[in-house]
């Protein structure tokens, strides 16, 4: 009798039915001819730890983790990557003989998306503006600092949350009051929206970009709609823009490598498969 086990992985959240990760992994597995499966797993917070500790015995090699479990994933891990520790949350768990390894690949995905969509992007060219101070903002701030951005102007509707991130990530962060966010665009080289403004079903994006230089690179981590109101307004000023879908795609690459033993490529076919 064969003892071969088909590699398994999945994405865990509550809810999870909206996730596009199963489409993404199914595309890569098929494209590369790899035997394996990737499943969406709806797990309530009260059951999270029990489920995670059971998955390796079921043949799972790892899992992506999304809301509301990213902090809990960090807490139960046996080993934690430096970037996950800095960000304070994990989105990628790998199961091994030495236990559960937690990582955060959101920042990797964010920067890889910018470098693919705007190959001439120069992080050190000038200040960055980051809108929002939630979990995604933490990963974006960490990755921008690591990439070499000189200063980051951080604006959030609740100033206290932005100040907490400034205390965490250090002196490169300058907190800007939300009612002065329009002024923060003056002289900016990179602009990132990590809020839900402009997302389908959320509040509209109503900030004024008239102070934004035409040389700036503008990106939005929202990808529904793919072409957000902020990106449209930025292009009207002559700015280069990068949509948010690539962040989702690129952040999945490290997990796929660890669980299925091959490195997938993010291509137009990948984007089409996820948007289908």
HUQUI-V276469 format. One record per residue. RES is the residue in one small letter. BURIAL is b if it has 24 or more other ideal C-beta (glycine too) atoms within 12 Angstrom, else e. D_CENTER is the distance of its C-alpha to the mean C-alpha in Angstrom with 2 decimals. Layout:
RES&BURIAL&D_CENTER + RES&BURIAL&D_CENTER
//
This chain:
x&e&42.31 + x&e&38.98 + x&e&36.52 + x&e&33.62 + x&e&30.49 + x&e&27.96 + x&b&24.47 + x&b&22.34 + x&b&18.69 + x&b&16.82 + x&b&14.11 + x&b&15.25 + x&b&14.94 + x&b&17.45 + x&e&17.59 + x&b&16.11 + x&e&18.27 + x&e&15.88 + x&b&13.25 + x&b&13.24 + x&b&12.32 + x&b&16.11 + x&b&17.00 + x&b&14.73 + x&b&16.20 + x&b&19.63 + x&b&19.61 + x&b&18.91 + x&b&21.43 + x&e&23.97 + x&e&23.49 + x&e&24.03 + x&e&26.72 + x&b&25.26 + x&e&26.72 + x&b&24.09 + x&b&22.40 + x&b&19.01 + x&b&19.50 + x&b&17.91 + x&b&19.22 + x&e&19.83 + x&b&20.56 + x&e&21.75 + x&e&21.04 + x&e&24.68 + x&e&24.45 + x&b&21.17 + x&e&22.79 + x&e&25.66 + x&b&23.59 + x&b&21.43 + x&e&24.70 + x&e&26.31 + x&b&23.83 + x&b&24.98 + x&e&28.53 + x&e&27.65 + x&e&26.49 + x&b&22.71 + x&b&21.22 + x&b&17.85 + x&b&15.23 + x&b&11.63 + x&b&11.44 + x&b&10.12 + x&b&11.98 + x&e&14.47 + x&b&14.53 + x&b&11.88 + x&b&14.61 + x&b&17.30 + x&b&15.77 + x&b&15.97 + x&e&19.48 + x&b&20.99 + x&b&19.90 + x&e&22.75 + x&e&20.80 + x&b&17.70 + x&b&16.02 + x&e&16.46 + x&b&12.85 + x&b&12.25 + x&e&15.50 + x&b&14.70 + x&b&11.57 + x&b&13.66 + x&b&11.51 + x&b&10.81 + x&b&8.80 + x&b&11.16 + x&b&14.92 + x&b&17.67 + x&b&21.27 + x&e&24.05 + x&e&27.62 + x&e&26.65 + x&e&24.51 + x&b&20.88 + x&b&18.42 + x&b&15.13 + x&b&12.21 + x&b&8.65 + x&b&6.96 + x&b&3.37 + x&b&5.94 + x&b&7.81 + x&b&5.86 + x&b&5.84 + x&b&9.45 + x&b&10.52 + x&b&9.93 + x&b&11.98 + x&b&14.52 + x&b&15.04 + x&b&15.40 + x&b&17.38 + x&e&19.03 + x&e&21.21 + x&b&18.60 + x&e&20.11 + x&b&17.96 + x&e&21.31 + x&e&22.92 + x&b&22.66 + x&b&20.91 + x&b&17.42 + x&b&16.97 + x&b&13.97 + x&b&14.54 + x&b&13.59 + x&b&13.54 + x&b&11.57 + x&b&9.10 + x&b&6.08 + x&b&8.90 + x&b&9.76 + x&b&6.98 + x&b&7.70 + x&b&11.31 + x&b&11.52 + x&b&10.41 + x&b&12.70 + x&b&15.46 + x&e&15.29 + x&b&15.49 + x&e&18.58 + x&b&18.12 + x&e&21.42 + x&b&20.71 + x&b&18.07 + x&b&19.42 + x&b&17.50 + x&b&18.67 + x&b&18.21 + x&e&20.73 + x&e&21.48 + x&e&22.39 + x&e&22.68 + x&b&18.97 + x&b&18.38 + x&e&21.29 + x&e&19.89 + x&b&16.83 + x&b&19.41 + x&e&21.49 + x&b&18.73 + x&b&17.52 + x&e&20.98 + x&e&23.22 + x&b&20.97 + x&b&19.61 + x&b&22.02 + x&b&21.75 + x&b&22.92 + x&e&24.48 + x&b&22.91 + x&e&26.30 + x&e&26.17 + x&b&22.72 + x&b&24.60 + x&e&26.39 + x&b&23.28 + x&b&22.68 + x&e&26.01 + x&e&25.69 + x&b&21.88 + x&b&20.60 + x&b&16.88 + x&b&15.57 + x&b&12.11 + x&b&12.01 + x&b&9.52 + x&b&12.37 + x&b&13.55 + x&b&16.44 + x&b&17.37 + x&b&15.58 + x&e&18.21 + x&e&20.21 + x&e&18.97 + x&e&20.79 + x&e&21.39 + x&b&20.03 + x&e&23.23 + x&b&22.74 + x&e&25.20 + x&b&24.02 + x&e&27.62 + x&e&27.27 + x&b&24.43 + x&b&25.78 + x&e&25.78 + x&e&24.51 + x&b&21.08 + x&b&17.82 + x&b&15.88 + x&b&12.41 + x&b&10.97 + x&b&7.54 + x&b&10.12 + x&b&11.40 + x&e&14.36 + x&e&16.44 + x&b&15.15 + x&e&17.39 + x&b&16.89 + x&b&19.80 + x&b&18.27 + x&b&17.83 + x&e&21.35 + x&b&22.79 + x&b&21.37 + x&e&22.86 + x&e&26.09 + x&b&26.28 + x&e&25.92 + x&b&22.41 + x&b&20.17 + x&b&17.06 + x&b&13.91 + x&b&12.40 + x&b&8.86 + x&b&9.57 + x&b&9.24 + x&b&5.53 + x&b&5.95 + x&b&9.03 + x&b&8.57 + x&b&6.25 + x&b&9.23 + x&b&11.87 + x&b&12.56 + x&b&13.11 + x&b&15.32 + x&b&17.23 + x&b&17.99 + x&b&19.05 + x&b&20.78 + x&e&21.96 + x&e&21.02 + x&e&18.53 + x&b&17.39 + x&e&17.14 + x&b&14.87 + x&e&17.73 + x&e&19.02 + x&e&20.27 + x&b&16.86 + x&b&15.72 + x&e&19.06 + x&b&18.88 + x&b&15.72 + x&e&17.21 + x&e&20.64
//
